[in-house]
Amino acid sequence: MTNETGTATTGRRRWLADRRVGTKIMVAVGVVTLFGMGDGLFAMDDYLLASSTAEGATETSQTAAQLADTAAELQATVAAYQV
């Protein structure tokens, strides 16, 4: 099959070529919306991952602070017995 310019169009290209401009714009907006939604889902997933990692880092830093306190107490105890 050929269009007005004499070039062959088949299948999906033919379906899109036969539509009005408003329909083509609506299809383009729909495609962009779907990609935007997919991108938003990936962003939310990354945000949740970063959030859980930050919570783990906070717990790790608290544990490290406790270990530092314990090490300081041990050093003080050892120093007290050396005198």
N, C-alpha and C positions, 0 to 999 in steps of 0.2 A: 504494500500500500504506500502511496506517496502523499505528502501534504502539499500546501500551496506553492512552496518553493521547489518542489520536485524531488525532495530528499525522502528516503524511505523511513517510515516510523512504524515500529511494531511494539506490541506488548504494553508494558507500563509506560514507556515513553509516549506511546500513542494515547493512552488514557489521560496522561497529564497534558499533552498537547491539545486535546479536545476540550479541556476545561476552561472556564472563565478565569479572568485575572484574579478576582476575589477568592475563588477556590484555590488557586495556586498560592496566593498569599496566606490563606488559612492553613494550607498544608505546610508551608514553610514555617509559620509560627508554631504549629503543632510539633514539628520536628525539633525546633529550637527549645520548646518547652520540655519535651522529653529528655533532651540532652541536659538541660538545666536541672531537671529533677534528679537525673542520675548523678550528676556532679554534686548536687546537694547531699545525696545519700552517702557518697564517698566522703564528703567533707565531714558529715556527722559521725561517720565511722572513725575517721582519723581523730576527730575531737574527743570522742569517747576513749579511744586508745591513749591519747595524750593525757587525758584526765586521770585515767586509771594508773598510768605510769607516774604521774606527778604525785598521786596519793602514795604509791609505793616508795617514791623517793623521799617523801616526808617521813614515812615510817622508818626508812633506812637511816635518815639523818638523826632521828630521835634515838635509834638504837646505837648509832655511832657516838652520840653525845653521852649516852649511858655508859658505854664501854670506856670512853675517855675519863669519865668520873671514876669508874672502878679502877682504871689504871693509875690514876692520881692517888687514890686511896691506898693502893698496893705499894706505890712508890713511897708514900708517907710512912706506911707501916714498916717497910724495909729500912728506910732511913732512921726510924726510931730505934730499931734493934741494932743498928750498926754503931751507934754511939755508946 
